[in-house]
Structure formats: structure tokens, C-alpha cells
């Protein structure tokens, strides 16, 4: 160990500041949030030096977890909210991948103006999220939105897209698909360009149809890239707070786990930090379980993440 540290001390010295910053910004708040889940802390029991109020919250053990996992509506109807979160995540990531792969395959061909198309297709990713969210909120407006104007133009009835119905969930899924496709497209385009052209030529000489070349050459060649981007897409989408909150705010039909945690922490007559922290820990647990299962599945296929 002494020889190892002597030989690599400079690398550790360079990494140390980053480790310290991450510990302060990530590990310490995470540990504090985990501790809050075992208490009844809220804005009436937390210490307030301005009001000269001492700490009054108490240790309650696993009570917060039991209350949340019971599915009680008073604690956010955890299981129905989890189901809505899974629908939201699966729909977004599925269309991100399918549309992104289709566009990547089109841009991988020698098409005139390909550079211009790449710039135009990556614009949604370059625009700040809040600008895109407000633009789509205007498009979905039930009174003067462009989408309802087009529906009326073709003889269809206008819809209340962002109201108290499941159309609100469909609307935010559309917005998030529009925002997330460019990243998936760029990542998959890089994977396509890394596949040797000799494989396609050999498959074509063997009489493989375009569909067979796609199934047996393209998809296996993209397996490593696909595994990474799908895992990242699930993590990002599962915790995608700004799109839902900026487009529909506190609409219960678009409520997912992370938005409900925000509501409990910052909204209401009493800000319940304990329940919000409990939701945060449960979100982390769900993602860790998914990541572990997904990595094991990829290892079985010969890909290591």
C-alpha cells in the first residue's frame, strides 16, 4: 500500500478536491435526508434562529415509511403515483429510443444537407428546458393554442390538454419526448458510425434483406450504446421535475414521485420535510434496484456497464 501511494500520490492529490466537493454537496445532504426520514421534522418543529425556536422534532423510527407504503392518500397514494411514474418513464424512454434511432439511421446515410438537418434536430436539446416548457404550454392552451386551432381547422373538437384529465399526462409526455429525442439521436448516431461497414457489405452479399441487416447487424452493434443511453434515460426521466411542473404545475393527473416530494417539501400549510425525504429515499431505492437488474441483464448478454 505504501509503494502504491508513493507511486500514485499525485493522482490522488488531483482527485481529492473533487472528492471533498462531492462529499459536501452530495453525501452530506443525502445522509441528512436519510436521517430526516426517521423523524417527524417539518417547518413547525425544525429549529428557527430568527424566531428563537429550538429543535422540536422527534425520532419516529420507520413510521414514515409505513405511512407512505400503506398507500394512504394523505401521504400521496404512493403506489398509484409510482404506477403513473412508471408509465411516464416507459413511454418517454421508449419513444426517445425509437424516434432517436430512426433519425440517427436517416442521418447516417449520405443525404444532401445532412449537416443542416443535424443542427435543426439538435435544437430542442440546446434550448433551455423552461423556454421549451412555456412554449409547449402555449401550444397546448385550450383557448388560443396552436394545437386546438389545427384540430378545429380539420373539423375535430378542441381539447383541454392541460386540464384535470389524463390528457395532461399525454401532453407532458409529448413535451418530454420532443426534448429528449436529440440526445438519444446523437448518442445512437455515434454508435452507428462505429459499426464497421464491412459487416453490412458481408450481410448484403449473403442475401440479407434490409430488415435482417437491421436486426442482425445494427441492433447488436448498438447494444453497448443502447444499454448506456437507456439506463441514463430511465434515471433522468424518472426524476424529470421541470417539464411536468412548468407545464402542468400541481396537476394530480401528472403527479409523479419527484413532483409529489417537491409538493410536500415546499407547498401546503405545513411543509413536511420528513415525508418529502422519505419519498426521496424511496425514489433512490427504486432507481438502484432498476440499475442493478438492468446491469445484470446486460452482463448476461455480454455487455458490461
C-alpha positions as CSV (number, residue, x, y, z in Angstrom):
1,X,0.0,0.0,0.0
2,X,2.9,2.4,0.9
3,X,4.5,1.7,-2.5
4,X,1.2,2.2,-4.3
5,X,0.5,5.6,-2.6
6,X,4.1,6.7,-3.2
7,X,3.8,5.9,-6.9
8,X,0.3,7.5,-7.4
9,X,0.2,10.3,-4.8
10,X,-0.1,13.0,-7.5
11,X,-3.2,11.4,-9.0
12,X,-4.8,11.2,-5.5
13,X,-3.9,14.8,-4.8
14,X,-5.6,15.9,-8.0
15,X,-8.7,13.8,-7.3
16,X,-9.0,14.9,-3.6
17,X,-10.6,18.3,-4.2
18,X,-13.3,16.7,-6.3
19,X,-14.0,14.0,-3.7
20,X,-14.3,16.7,-1.0
21,X,-16.7,18.8,-3.1
22,X,-18.9,15.8,-3.9
23,X,-18.9,14.7,-0.3
24,X,-20.1,18.2,0.8
25,X,-22.6,18.6,-2.0
26,X,-23.9,15.1,-2.3
27,X,-23.0,12.7,0.5
28,X,-23.8,15.1,3.5
29,X,-27.2,16.2,2.2
30,X,-28.0,12.6,1.3
31,X,-27.1,11.4,4.8
32,X,-29.1,14.3,6.4
33,X,-32.1,13.4,4.2
34,X,-31.9,9.8,5.2
35,X,-31.8,10.8,8.9
36,X,-34.9,13.0,8.4
37,X,-36.9,10.0,7.2
38,X,-36.8,8.6,10.7
39,X,-38.1,11.8,12.3
40,X,-41.3,13.9,12.2
41,X,-39.5,17.1,11.1
42,X,-41.5,19.8,9.4
43,X,-41.5,23.6,9.3
44,X,-43.0,23.8,12.8
45,X,-40.6,21.5,14.5
46,X,-37.3,22.5,12.9
47,X,-35.0,25.0,14.6
48,X,-35.5,28.6,13.7
49,X,-32.9,31.1,15.0
50,X,-34.9,34.1,13.7
51,X,-37.9,33.1,15.9
52,X,-35.5,31.8,18.7
53,X,-37.2,28.4,18.3
54,X,-35.2,25.3,19.3
55,X,-35.4,22.0,17.5
56,X,-38.6,20.1,18.5
57,X,-38.8,17.1,16.1
58,X,-38.6,13.6,17.4
59,X,-37.4,10.2,16.3
60,X,-40.3,8.1,14.9
61,X,-38.4,5.1,13.5
62,X,-40.0,3.5,10.4
63,X,-43.3,5.3,10.8
64,X,-42.8,7.5,7.7
65,X,-42.0,4.5,5.5
66,X,-45.0,2.6,6.8
67,X,-47.3,5.5,6.2
68,X,-46.1,6.1,2.7
69,X,-46.0,2.5,1.6
70,X,-49.5,2.0,3.0
71,X,-50.8,3.9,0.0
72,X,-52.8,6.3,2.2
73,X,-54.0,9.3,0.1
74,X,-52.9,11.6,2.9
75,X,-49.3,10.6,2.1
76,X,-49.5,10.8,-1.7
77,X,-51.1,7.5,-2.7
78,X,-47.6,6.1,-3.2
79,X,-48.5,3.0,-5.3
80,X,-50.7,4.8,-7.8
81,X,-48.1,7.6,-8.0
82,X,-45.4,5.0,-8.6
83,X,-47.5,3.4,-11.4
84,X,-48.0,6.8,-13.0
85,X,-44.3,7.4,-12.7
86,X,-43.5,4.1,-14.4
87,X,-46.0,4.8,-17.3
88,X,-44.4,8.3,-17.7
89,X,-40.9,6.8,-17.7
90,X,-41.5,3.9,-20.0
91,X,-43.5,5.9,-22.6
92,X,-40.8,8.7,-22.7
93,X,-37.8,6.4,-22.9
94,X,-39.5,4.1,-25.5
95,X,-40.3,6.9,-27.9
96,X,-36.9,8.6,-27.2
97,X,-35.2,5.4,-28.3
98,X,-37.4,4.5,-31.3
99,X,-37.6,8.0,-32.7
100,X,-33.9,8.7,-31.9
101,X,-32.8,5.5,-33.6
102,X,-34.9,6.3,-36.7
103,X,-33.5,9.8,-37.1
104,X,-30.0,8.5,-36.4
105,X,-30.3,5.9,-39.2
106,X,-31.6,8.6,-41.6
107,X,-28.7,11.0,-40.7
108,X,-26.2,8.1,-41.1
109,X,-27.0,8.0,-44.8
110,X,-25.3,10.3,-47.4
111,X,-28.2,12.8,-47.6
112,X,-27.8,16.3,-49.1
113,X,-27.9,18.9,-46.4
114,X,-27.2,16.3,-43.6
115,X,-25.3,18.9,-41.6
116,X,-28.2,21.3,-41.6
117,X,-30.6,18.5,-40.5
118,X,-28.3,17.6,-37.6
119,X,-28.3,21.2,-36.4
120,X,-32.1,21.5,-36.7
121,X,-32.8,18.2,-34.9
122,X,-30.5,19.0,-32.0
123,X,-32.1,22.4,-31.4
124,X,-34.7,21.1,-28.8
125,X,-31.8,19.8,-26.7
126,X,-29.9,23.1,-26.9
127,X,-32.9,25.3,-25.9
128,X,-33.3,25.7,-22.1
129,X,-36.0,23.5,-20.6
130,X,-38.1,26.3,-19.1
131,X,-38.3,28.1,-22.5
132,X,-39.4,24.9,-24.2
133,X,-41.9,24.1,-21.4
134,X,-43.5,27.6,-21.7
135,X,-43.6,27.3,-25.5
136,X,-45.4,24.0,-25.3
137,X,-47.7,25.3,-22.6
138,X,-48.8,28.0,-25.1
139,X,-49.3,25.4,-27.9
140,X,-51.5,23.3,-25.6
141,X,-53.6,26.2,-24.4
142,X,-57.3,25.3,-24.7
143,X,-58.4,28.7,-25.8
144,X,-55.8,30.1,-28.2
145,X,-53.2,27.3,-28.6
146,X,-52.0,26.3,-32.0
147,X,-52.8,22.6,-31.5
148,X,-56.5,23.3,-30.9
149,X,-56.5,25.7,-33.8
150,X,-55.2,22.9,-36.1
151,X,-57.8,20.5,-34.7
152,X,-60.6,22.9,-35.4
153,X,-59.2,23.5,-38.9
154,X,-59.5,19.9,-39.8
155,X,-63.0,19.6,-38.2
156,X,-62.1,18.0,-34.9
157,X,-63.3,19.3,-31.5
158,X,-60.7,21.2,-29.4
159,X,-59.4,19.6,-26.2
160,X,-58.5,20.8,-22.7
161,X,-55.0,19.4,-22.9
162,X,-53.6,20.7,-19.6
163,X,-56.8,20.2,-17.5
164,X,-57.8,17.7,-14.9
165,X,-57.7,14.6,-17.1
166,X,-55.3,12.1,-18.4
167,X,-54.7,14.3,-21.5
168,X,-52.4,16.3,-19.2
169,X,-50.2,13.3,-18.8
170,X,-50.2,12.7,-22.5
171,X,-49.3,16.3,-23.1
172,X,-46.2,16.3,-20.8
173,X,-45.1,13.0,-22.3
174,X,-45.2,14.7,-25.8
175,X,-43.1,17.6,-24.4
176,X,-40.5,15.4,-22.8
177,X,-40.2,13.2,-26.0
178,X,-39.5,16.4,-28.0
179,X,-36.9,17.4,-25.5
180,X,-35.2,14.0,-25.1
181,X,-35.0,12.7,-28.7
182,X,-32.0,14.8,-29.7
183,X,-29.7,13.3,-27.1
184,X,-30.7,9.8,-28.0
185,X,-30.3,10.5,-31.7
186,X,-26.7,11.9,-31.2
187,X,-25.7,9.0,-29.0
188,X,-27.1,6.4,-31.4
189,X,-25.6,8.1,-34.4
190,X,-22.2,7.8,-32.8
191,X,-22.9,4.1,-32.2
192,X,-24.0,3.6,-35.9
193,X,-20.8,5.3,-37.2
194,X,-18.7,2.9,-35.1
195,X,-20.2,-0.2,-36.7
196,X,-17.8,-1.5,-39.4
197,X,-19.2,-1.1,-42.9
198,X,-17.7,-4.5,-43.8
199,X,-20.4,-6.2,-41.7
200,X,-23.2,-4.6,-43.8
201,X,-21.4,-5.5,-47.1
202,X,-20.9,-9.1,-46.0
203,X,-24.5,-9.4,-44.9
204,X,-25.7,-7.9,-48.2
205,X,-23.5,-10.3,-50.2
206,X,-25.1,-13.2,-48.3
207,X,-28.5,-12.0,-49.4
208,X,-29.7,-10.4,-46.2
209,X,-32.7,-8.1,-46.5
210,X,-32.6,-4.6,-45.0
211,X,-34.7,-5.8,-42.1
212,X,-32.3,-8.7,-41.5
213,X,-29.3,-6.3,-41.6
214,X,-31.0,-4.1,-39.1
215,X,-31.8,-7.0,-36.7
216,X,-28.6,-8.9,-37.0
217,X,-26.0,-6.1,-37.6
218,X,-27.3,-2.8,-36.5
219,X,-29.0,-3.7,-33.2
220,X,-26.2,-6.0,-31.9
221,X,-23.7,-3.3,-32.9
222,X,-25.6,-0.7,-30.9
223,X,-26.0,-2.9,-27.8
224,X,-23.4,-1.2,-25.7
225,X,-24.5,2.3,-26.6
226,X,-28.2,1.4,-26.2
227,X,-27.6,-0.1,-22.8
228,X,-26.0,3.1,-21.6
229,X,-28.4,5.6,-23.0
230,X,-31.5,3.6,-21.9
231,X,-30.2,3.5,-18.4
232,X,-29.4,7.2,-18.3
233,X,-32.8,7.9,-20.0
234,X,-34.6,6.0,-17.3
235,X,-32.8,7.8,-14.5
236,X,-33.3,11.2,-16.0
237,X,-36.9,10.7,-16.9
238,X,-37.8,9.1,-13.6
239,X,-36.6,12.3,-11.9
240,X,-37.8,14.8,-14.6
241,X,-39.2,17.5,-12.4
242,X,-39.0,20.7,-14.5
243,X,-41.1,19.6,-17.5
244,X,-44.1,18.4,-15.5
245,X,-44.0,21.2,-13.0
246,X,-43.5,24.0,-15.6
247,X,-46.2,22.7,-18.0
248,X,-48.9,21.5,-15.6
249,X,-47.8,22.6,-12.1
250,X,-49.6,20.7,-9.3
251,X,-52.0,18.7,-11.5
252,X,-52.7,15.4,-9.8
253,X,-53.1,13.7,-13.2
254,X,-49.4,14.4,-13.9
255,X,-48.1,13.9,-10.4
256,X,-45.0,11.6,-10.2
257,X,-42.9,10.7,-7.2
258,X,-40.4,13.5,-7.5
259,X,-43.1,16.2,-8.0
260,X,-45.0,15.0,-5.0
261,X,-41.8,15.1,-2.9
262,X,-41.4,18.7,-4.0
263,X,-45.1,19.5,-3.1
264,X,-44.6,18.1,0.4
265,X,-41.4,19.9,0.9
266,X,-42.3,23.4,-0.4
267,X,-46.2,23.5,-0.5
268,X,-49.1,23.2,1.8
269,X,-49.9,24.8,5.2
270,X,-47.2,22.6,6.8
271,X,-44.0,21.8,4.9
272,X,-43.4,18.1,5.7
273,X,-39.7,17.6,5.4
274,X,-39.9,14.1,6.8
275,X,-42.3,12.7,4.2
276,X,-40.5,14.5,1.4
277,X,-37.2,13.0,2.5
278,X,-38.9,9.6,2.7
279,X,-40.1,9.9,-0.9
280,X,-36.5,10.9,-1.9
281,X,-35.1,7.8,-0.3
282,X,-37.7,5.6,-2.0
283,X,-37.0,7.1,-5.4
284,X,-33.3,6.4,-4.9
285,X,-34.1,2.8,-3.9
286,X,-36.3,2.2,-6.9
287,X,-33.6,3.5,-9.3
288,X,-30.9,1.5,-7.6
289,X,-32.9,-1.7,-7.9
290,X,-33.6,-1.0,-11.6
291,X,-30.0,-0.2,-12.3
292,X,-28.8,-3.4,-10.6
293,X,-31.3,-5.6,-12.6
294,X,-30.5,-3.8,-15.8
295,X,-26.8,-4.2,-15.4
296,X,-27.2,-7.9,-14.6
297,X,-29.3,-8.3,-17.7
298,X,-26.7,-6.6,-19.8
299,X,-23.9,-8.7,-18.3
300,X,-25.8,-11.8,-19.4
301,X,-25.8,-10.5,-22.9
302,X,-22.1,-10.0,-22.8
303,X,-22.2,-6.2,-22.3
304,X,-20.7,-4.7,-19.1
305,X,-22.0,-1.3,-17.9
